Amino acid sequence: MNMSSSLKRSTSDSRPPSPPRKRFTPAFSFRTHLSESSLASKQHYDHQTRSNIVDAVLTPVSAHSRETGTPFYQCDMIAITKAEKEIDRLRDELYVANRKLEDEERELDSRTKTILNLLKEKDDMKENYEALLREKEAAISNLTARIGKDFPSRGHEEEENPPQDEDEDNISIIEITSSDSPQDDDYFERHSDEENTSDKEATSTPVQRRNTNETVSARLSNHRKKPALDAVLKSARHEYDARVVATCPFPNTSQQEGIARSCLEKTDISAIYSSDKSCLQSVFRKVNNVCGELIRSNVRKSVQQTYGFSMLNGTKKNESLYRRLVEDYAYVYKDPTKRTGIFENSIIQGILKFFLTQSNMRPFLLASNSIFNPIPRETIAFILTLVKFCLSEWQTGVHKKTKFYRIKNVGSYERLLNVLEGWEKHRRESSMKIRTNLYTMICACIEDEPVEV
């Protein structure tokens, strides 16, 4: 008994004493890493996310503690390291998700601002459109009133000047120039053809009106029997056309009368007829007629050939070509695609050559002090306005002939003229060179010597 107890003591005394246990202090603090401020940001953190992270971190640690029977705070460092990595991974995912959400919010704000700006632009465009409509209606009403004032109908004229019963000795043959309505587009075309026939009708079946004094219209009618007066009026018409194209392609009524009066003042009949409206009306032609003749005879065909529109197939191609040409005035360049050679497109030279080399324009082109040397900015803007009008006939992809009206195209002319003037301010030498070369090339096509007008 004593031996066994002594043997046990000796055996127990022979085992080395166990080292004192040190208190384990982990470098990882769950309280710090599991706080809401480090696991989520702002309002996007929720309770479910936190519970998922806690479960992911504590599950391997508690399982290891149960298997080994060690206290929770003395668990193996491997489990703690795994927990730290899992927390870092989840934190990174949460950060990425938050950044993505912030980007989406910024994009949404940007789109909202864009939509608001578009709505504002829409309202502004609507207001501008309504203002333009009001201006158009006012312009039409003013034009109608001015036409009614300047060109009275035959009925009103007869009411104002009723026939008087006086001596039959004072009988004058009167030509009523206002009998044809000037509102018709072909008024001045018919007027020139009907001048000779009206003289014959006046001699065979005269309109007899008994007046004590001979009026200006009567004297004009008497003079029209003479070929010299017809030649004078014809020369005045030609000078009027040249001066309008060179200085004011889209004149109003007062400007038309002013230019016509200045043309008549150079003739032998200026002392009698320069202030007579019927005579002035026989000199100037409506802008619609001048432009319509030039479009029908040359511009429409030149636009199709120069820019390559197809009359047969190619609706989409024509529509796309029209959009490219009208974008930022591409059609005024020599190369519309590369936008090089501004105002050097061959169509300008071709139309000017056709218009200015006609017999009625040739003397004014070749004069020593020609108003077309160099080619005026107004003339170039006028030609490009007609080109723009003919281009608009292709905007649907299929060519559709439309009627030219001054009131619809004067705005396009003014914009083109402003572009020309602005370009010349910065490139005056280039502008003068282009305009002078245009004049030289057009004159080179004419074999006649320069003559004085």
C-alpha positions as a printed Julia matrix, in Angstrom:
453×3 Matrix{Float64}:
   0.0     0.0      0.0
   2.73    2.38     0.88
   4.82    1.18    -1.97
   2.09    1.79    -4.5
   1.38    5.21    -3.15
   5.04    6.06    -3.14
   5.32    4.69    -6.68
   2.48    6.88    -7.82
   4.04    9.88    -6.17
   7.37    9.18    -7.81
   5.66    8.78   -11.17
   3.7    11.94   -10.75
   6.77   13.74    -9.52
   8.71   12.6    -12.6
   6.28   14.46   -15.07
   7.5    17.92   -16.02
   5.43   20.71   -14.7
   3.12   22.37   -17.3
   4.0    25.94   -18.2
   1.78   28.65   -16.9
  -1.0    29.57   -19.31
  -0.93   33.05   -20.75
  -4.1    35.0    -21.32
  -4.85   35.05   -25.07
  -5.43   38.52   -26.43
  -6.61   38.35   -30.06
  -5.57   41.12   -32.4
  -9.04   41.0    -33.87
 -11.91   42.78   -32.09
 -15.39   41.58   -33.06
 -16.98   44.61   -31.44
 -15.04   46.93   -33.7
 -15.39   45.0    -36.98
 -19.04   44.16   -36.49
 -20.18   47.72   -35.88
 -22.77   49.12   -38.22
 -20.59   52.05   -39.28
 -17.88   49.78   -40.73
 -20.22   47.24   -42.4
 -22.5    49.65   -44.26
 -22.63   53.23   -45.4
 -25.5    55.69   -45.11
 -29.03   54.45   -45.64
 -28.17   51.37   -47.75
 -27.21   49.22   -44.76
 -29.97   47.01   -43.38
 -30.4    44.51   -40.61
 -30.37   41.48   -42.9
 -26.88   42.31   -44.19
 -25.53   42.62   -40.67
 -27.01   39.32   -39.55
 -25.52   37.57   -42.59
 -22.06   38.9    -41.81
 -22.26   37.95   -38.13
 -23.37   34.42   -39.0
 -20.58   34.08   -41.52
 -17.98   35.21   -38.99
 -19.15   33.46   -35.82
 -20.22   30.12   -37.29
 -16.71   28.71   -37.98
 -15.4    30.09   -34.66
 -18.18   28.56   -32.53
 -17.91   25.22   -34.37
 -14.2    25.06   -33.72
 -14.79   25.91   -30.07
 -17.29   23.05   -29.66
 -15.0    20.53   -31.35
 -11.93   21.36   -29.27
 -13.73   22.18   -26.03
 -11.71   25.34   -25.65
 -13.2    28.64   -24.55
 -14.57   30.9    -27.24
 -11.89   33.53   -26.78
  -9.11   30.92   -27.13
 -10.19   29.59   -30.52
  -7.65   28.9    -33.17
  -6.15   31.84   -35.1
  -6.95   30.12   -38.39
 -10.67   30.56   -37.82
 -10.14   34.19   -36.9
  -8.11   34.79   -40.04
 -10.82   33.21   -42.16
 -13.4    35.4    -40.47
 -11.34   38.5    -41.17
 -11.01   37.6    -44.84
 -14.73   36.94   -45.11
 -15.49   40.3    -43.52
 -13.08   42.06   -45.89
 -14.67   40.37   -48.89
 -18.19   41.3    -47.81
 -17.07   44.83   -47.05
 -15.58   45.16   -50.54
 -18.75   43.87   -52.13
 -20.8    46.3    -50.12
 -18.52   49.18   -51.1
 -18.79   48.29   -54.77
 -22.56   48.05   -54.5
 -22.73   51.47   -52.83
 -20.52   53.03   -55.49
 -22.66   51.54   -58.23
 -25.8    52.84   -56.58
 -24.3    56.32   -56.27
 -23.35   56.29   -59.95
 -26.87   55.28   -60.89
 -28.27   58.1    -58.77
 -25.99   60.63   -60.46
 -26.97   59.33   -63.88
 -30.63   59.55   -62.95
 -30.16   63.14   -61.79
 -28.39   63.99   -65.03
 -31.17   62.49   -67.14
 -33.76   64.34   -65.1
 -31.98   67.64   -65.73
 -31.73   66.84   -69.44
 -35.45   66.11   -69.63
 -36.25   69.35   -67.82
 -34.01   71.31   -70.21
 -35.67   69.69   -73.22
 -39.1    70.55   -71.88
 -37.97   74.14   -71.38
 -36.58   74.29   -74.92
 -39.85   72.87   -76.2
 -41.79   75.63   -74.47
 -39.41   78.26   -75.85
 -39.73   76.87   -79.37
 -43.49   76.86   -79.05
 -43.46   80.51   -78.0
 -41.14   81.42   -80.88
 -43.34   79.52   -83.31
 -46.42   81.36   -82.12
 -44.57   84.68   -82.39
 -43.52   83.85   -85.95
 -47.08   82.96   -86.84
 -48.25   86.3    -85.5
 -45.55   88.11   -87.45
 -46.49   86.19   -90.59
 -50.16   87.09   -90.22
 -49.26   90.73   -89.63
 -46.97   90.76   -92.67
 -49.64   89.17   -94.85
 -52.25   91.66   -93.69
 -49.87   94.58   -94.3
 -48.98   93.21   -97.72
 -52.64   92.76   -98.6
 -53.45   96.28   -97.49
 -50.49   97.67   -99.42
 -51.44   95.76  -102.57
 -55.02   96.99  -102.3
 -53.75  100.54  -101.87
 -51.13  100.51  -104.63
 -53.08   98.41  -107.16
 -56.79   99.35  -107.07
 -59.16   97.17  -109.03
 -61.0    98.36  -112.11
 -64.29   98.68  -110.24
 -62.89  101.14  -107.72
 -61.15  103.12  -110.41
 -64.34  103.54  -112.39
 -66.24  104.6   -109.28
 -63.64  107.24  -108.45
 -63.53  108.58  -112.02
 -67.08  108.31  -113.45
 -67.54  109.37  -117.09
 -68.59  112.98  -117.63
 -70.83  114.32  -120.41
 -68.92  117.17  -122.0
 -67.79  118.23  -125.45
 -67.04  115.38  -127.78
 -64.03  117.26  -129.1
 -61.95  116.32  -126.05
 -61.86  112.54  -126.53
 -58.78  110.67  -125.3
 -57.8   107.06  -125.69
 -56.88  105.71  -122.27
 -55.08  102.5   -121.47
 -56.04  101.17  -118.06
 -52.9    99.44  -116.82
 -54.52   98.29  -113.59
 -57.13   96.14  -115.3
 -54.9    93.07  -114.95
 -54.63   92.0   -111.36
 -50.95   92.34  -110.27
 -51.52   89.61  -107.74
 -51.25   86.95  -110.47
 -47.77   85.49  -110.81
 -47.89   85.71  -114.62
 -49.16   89.3   -114.62
 -46.01   90.93  -115.93
 -45.42   88.12  -118.4
 -48.86   88.64  -119.93
 -48.47   92.4   -119.7
 -45.53   92.56  -122.11
 -47.32   90.28  -124.62
 -50.56   92.23  -124.47
 -49.05   95.7   -124.96
 -49.07   95.55  -128.74
 -52.55   94.01  -128.96
 -53.93   96.65  -126.6
 -52.76   99.4   -128.96
 -54.58   97.79  -131.89
 -57.74   97.38  -129.88
 -57.51  100.98  -128.74
 -57.38  102.26  -132.32
 -60.21  100.06  -133.57
 -62.59  100.24  -130.59
 -61.32  103.05  -128.36
 -62.55  103.57  -124.84
 -63.96  107.06  -125.1
 -63.97  109.13  -121.96
 -64.85  112.79  -122.09
 -62.31  114.79  -120.07
 -61.53  118.47  -120.11
 -57.83  117.85  -119.38
 -55.57  115.09  -120.72
 -54.28  112.86  -117.89
 -50.81  111.38  -117.45
 -52.15  107.92  -118.29
 -53.64  109.3   -121.5
 -50.33  110.87  -122.52
 -48.6   107.58  -121.78
 -51.14  105.76  -123.95
 -50.58  108.21  -126.79
 -46.82  107.87  -126.52
 -47.03  104.1   -126.5
 -48.08  104.23  -130.1
 -44.53  105.25  -130.83
 -41.88  102.49  -130.97
 -39.4   104.79  -129.22
 -41.35  104.67  -125.96
 -41.49  100.87  -126.02
 -37.73  100.76  -126.45
 -37.23  103.18  -123.55
 -39.47  101.18  -121.23
 -37.79   97.93  -122.26
 -34.36   99.37  -121.5
 -35.64  100.61  -118.13
 -36.97   97.13  -117.31
 -33.6    95.55  -118.09
 -31.76   98.07  -115.92
 -34.29   97.49  -113.15
 -33.67   93.72  -113.2
 -29.9    94.23  -113.1
 -29.99   96.73  -110.23
 -32.39   94.58  -108.2
 -30.2    91.47  -108.5
 -27.07   93.49  -107.67
 -28.35   95.57  -104.75
 -31.71   94.4   -103.36
 -32.91   91.0   -104.65
 -36.04   90.96  -102.48
 -37.36   94.55  -102.44
 -40.63   95.64  -100.91
 -43.15   97.81  -102.75
 -41.54  101.15  -101.87
 -38.08   99.88  -102.83
 -39.44   98.58  -106.15
 -40.94  101.97  -106.97
 -37.74  103.76  -105.94
 -35.52  101.61  -108.18
 -37.97  101.85  -111.09
 -38.15  105.64  -110.71
 -34.36  105.96  -110.74
 -34.25  103.84  -113.91
 -36.86  106.05  -115.61
 -35.1   109.26  -114.6
 -32.26  108.4   -116.99
 -34.63  108.28  -119.97
 -36.21  110.94  -122.17
 -39.66  110.5   -120.59
 -38.5   111.07  -117.03
 -39.99  114.56  -116.82
 -43.48  113.26  -117.6
 -43.7   109.69  -116.36
 -41.13  109.16  -113.59
 -43.81  109.8   -110.93
 -46.69  107.98  -112.63
 -47.51  104.68  -110.91
 -48.86  103.02  -114.03
 -45.57  103.72  -115.77
 -43.55  102.52  -112.79
 -45.58   99.33  -112.68
 -44.79   98.68  -116.32
 -41.08   98.85  -115.46
 -40.7    96.67  -112.39
 -41.62   93.04  -112.2
 -42.62   91.04  -109.16
 -39.78   89.19  -107.45
 -41.76   85.95  -107.62
 -41.76   86.11  -111.42
 -38.03   86.82  -111.73
 -37.11   84.0   -109.35
 -39.66   81.63  -110.89
 -38.24   82.12  -114.39
 -34.67   81.54  -113.21
 -35.65   78.44  -111.21
 -37.55   76.88  -114.1
 -34.91   77.65  -116.7
 -31.71   76.77  -114.83
 -31.52   76.45  -111.01
 -33.71   73.36  -110.56
 -31.78   71.39  -113.16
 -28.39   72.6   -111.87
 -29.19   71.5   -108.3
 -30.06   67.99  -109.43
 -26.95   67.6   -111.59
 -24.46   69.28  -109.24
 -25.4    67.46  -106.03
 -26.42   64.12  -107.6
 -30.1    63.69  -106.78
 -31.85   60.75  -108.48
 -35.24   61.13  -110.15
 -35.84   57.36  -110.44
 -34.88   55.32  -107.38
 -33.14   56.34  -104.2
 -35.68   57.98  -101.94
 -33.62   57.33   -98.8
 -30.43   58.36  -100.57
 -31.98   61.65  -101.7
 -33.35   62.36   -98.23
 -29.99   61.64   -96.6
 -28.2    63.78   -99.19
 -30.57   66.68   -98.56
 -29.95   66.54   -94.81
 -26.17   66.53   -95.27
 -26.27   69.47   -97.66
 -28.46   71.77   -95.56
 -26.6    71.02   -92.32
 -24.45   74.05   -91.43
 -24.72   75.43   -95.01
 -22.71   72.54   -96.49
 -24.13   73.24   -99.96
 -22.22   76.55  -100.24
 -18.82   74.79  -100.11
 -16.84   73.54  -103.08
 -16.56   70.2   -101.26
 -19.69   69.81   -99.07
 -18.27   66.71   -97.36
 -14.93   68.16   -96.24
 -16.35   71.7    -95.91
 -13.58   73.32   -97.98
 -13.81   76.15  -100.51
 -16.56   78.26   -98.97
 -18.72   80.07  -101.57
 -16.69   78.42  -104.37
 -19.23   75.8   -105.4
 -19.47   75.47  -109.19
 -23.25   75.88  -109.06
 -22.84   79.57  -108.13
 -20.71   80.25  -111.18
 -23.03   78.24  -113.45
 -26.22   80.04  -112.42
 -24.57   83.48  -112.54
 -23.18   82.71  -115.98
 -26.6    81.68  -117.24
 -28.33   84.73  -115.77
 -25.81   87.5   -116.49
 -24.88   86.43  -120.04
 -28.43   86.85  -121.3
 -28.89   89.55  -123.9
 -30.73   91.89  -121.54
 -28.06   91.57  -118.81
 -24.92   91.53  -120.94
 -24.54   95.33  -121.31
 -24.67   95.84  -117.53
 -22.17   93.0   -116.99
 -19.63   94.29  -119.52
 -19.86   97.99  -118.7
 -16.59   99.63  -117.65
 -18.05  100.55  -114.26
 -20.2    97.45  -113.99
 -22.28   97.01  -110.86
 -21.33   93.33  -111.03
 -17.56   93.92  -110.7
 -16.85   92.28  -108.33
 -19.93   90.09  -107.99
 -21.91   91.67  -105.11
 -22.57   89.79  -101.89
 -26.28   90.38  -102.42
 -26.14   88.58  -105.78
 -24.35   85.54  -104.32
 -26.83   85.37  -101.43
 -29.69   85.65  -103.96
 -28.36   82.72  -106.02
 -27.8    80.58  -102.91
 -31.35   81.35  -101.74
 -32.69   79.89  -104.98
 -30.39   76.87  -104.55
 -31.68   76.34  -100.99
 -35.27   76.57  -102.26
 -34.63   73.93  -104.94
 -32.88   71.71  -102.39
 -35.98   71.84  -100.18
 -37.95   70.22  -103.0
 -35.95   67.01  -102.28
 -36.41   66.93   -98.5
 -38.85   63.98   -98.63
 -36.56   62.0   -100.94
 -38.92   62.45  -103.89
 -38.76   65.62  -105.98
 -41.82   67.82  -105.58
 -42.08   71.09  -107.47
 -43.24   74.01  -105.35
 -44.0    77.65  -106.05
 -41.52   80.34  -105.04
 -42.82   83.12  -102.8
 -40.8    86.09  -101.63
 -42.33   86.21   -98.15
 -41.32   82.58   -97.47
 -37.71   82.88   -98.69
 -36.63   86.38   -97.71
 -35.57   85.07   -94.28
 -33.24   82.52   -95.88
 -31.73   85.28   -98.04
 -31.09   87.53   -95.04
 -29.38   84.71   -93.11
 -27.11   83.88   -96.06
 -26.25   87.55   -96.52
 -25.32   87.82   -92.82
 -23.06   84.77   -93.17
 -21.36   86.34   -96.2
 -20.85   89.67   -94.45
 -19.5    88.01   -91.31
 -17.09   85.88   -93.33
 -15.86   88.91   -95.29
 -15.06   90.78   -92.08
 -12.56   88.08   -91.11
 -11.38   87.1    -94.63
 -11.75   90.26   -96.7
  -8.93   89.46   -99.14
 -10.25   85.95   -99.81
 -13.78   87.26  -100.29
 -12.72   89.95  -102.77
 -10.6    87.44  -104.66
 -13.46   84.95  -104.99
 -15.95   87.62  -106.09
 -13.5    89.15  -108.59
 -12.63   85.74  -110.03
 -16.34   85.01  -110.46
 -16.76   88.2   -112.48
 -13.66   87.48  -114.6
 -14.73   83.91  -115.39
 -18.24   85.0   -116.39
 -16.93   87.79  -118.63
 -14.51   85.35  -120.26
 -17.51   83.4   -121.54
 -18.62   86.4   -123.61
 -16.78   87.22  -126.81
 -18.08   90.8   -127.13
 -15.96   93.8   -126.18
 -16.92   95.78  -123.04
 -19.36   98.52  -123.92
 -20.64  101.58  -122.13
 -24.27  101.56  -121.01
